[in-house]
Amino acid sequence: KGNIPEPLDAPKKEDFPISADEYENDYLTLKHPCDIPWPRGQNRSQIGPIWNRADANKVTSHIANGGESYALDRLQKTITARPNWTAQYEKPKTSCTEVSDPSTTVLSPYLSI
């Protein structure tokens, strides 16, 4: 039912005009291969976590319940019951961070490859 778009060409080098060398003076030199690039002029001791364990314990919602029954129910509600939505689905137009009303099927936690 949906209009399937033609595939896009692979990006070319000129599609990425900024060189990594342009950022060389913005970050501190890495001392170890596992170091994370750190912005110059930013003291690590002044930076702390934006949430803590108590905040994490307050989180009560979750996206996917476990089990095959929940997976089959979600499959029915998101795919089978909405054929037009399924036919017009476009991954680039989804929001991967939406929790209260997901814009995807949220079936991936149930898949095992």
N, C-alpha and C positions, 0 to 999 in steps of 0.2 A: 504493500500500500504506500510505502514511503518513497520519497525521491532520494535515490542513492547518489551522492556526489562523487565526481571523479577524484582519484587520489591526487595529492599534491606532489609537486616535484621536491626532491631532496634539497635541503638548504645548501647554498654555496658559501664559500669563504667570505665573499663580499657582503653576505647577509649579516655578518658579525663584525662590524667595523671597529669595535673597541679591542685593542690589544691588551693582553694581561700585563705587559710591561708598563702600561699607563698607571697601574695601581701599585707599582713597586714601592713607592715612597709612602704610601698610605698605611701599610701594615708592617708590624715588626717582623724581623727575620725569624724564621722558624729554627728552633734549636734541635728539634727531634722530628722524625717523619710523621709522628702521630699528633703533633701540636696543631692547634686550631689557629688560623690567622687571627691576630688581635690588632685592632685599630691603634695607630700611634696616638699618643696624647691621652690615652684612656687608662687610668690606673685600675688594675684588677681588684684591688682591695675595696674600691668604691662601688663595685658592682655586686649585687647579690641576687638570689632567686626572687622571682615575682610571686611565687606561691610556695607553701610549705606542706608538710604532712597533714596538718589539721585541715588545710584547704582541700587536699586530695580526699580526705575522709568524708567531706561534706558532699562529694559528688555521688549522686544516687542514680542518675539515668545512665542507661547504656543502650547501644543501638541494636545489638543482636543477641537474642536469647539462644542458648545452645540447644542442639538436638535436631533430628531429622523432621520431627513434626512441625517445629517452628520454621524450618527451612521450606517445607512444602507449603505451609500457610503463607509465608512471605512470597513464594513463587506464584501462588494463586492470586494474591492481592495485587502484586506489582506487574505481572506479565499476563497471565491468562485472563484476568478480569478486565484488563485495559488494553485491548488489541490496538486501538488507535495510538495510544501513548507509546506502546512498544514499537509500532511501525515508524513513528516519528522521532524516536529517541536519538539524541545526538550527545555523545560523551563530552565534547568540548563545552557544551552549554550547561553542564552540571556543576554543582558546588560540593566539592569533596569534604568540606568542613561543616556542612549543614547537619545538625543532629536532630532537631525537633521534628523536621519534616524533610527527610532525605530526598534529594532529587535523583538518586539512583535506586537500583533494586536492593542494594545492601545484601546481595547474595554471596559475595566473595568469601565471607567468613565460613560459609558452609561448604565451599568447594575444596576438594582434595584431589591433587593431581599426582 
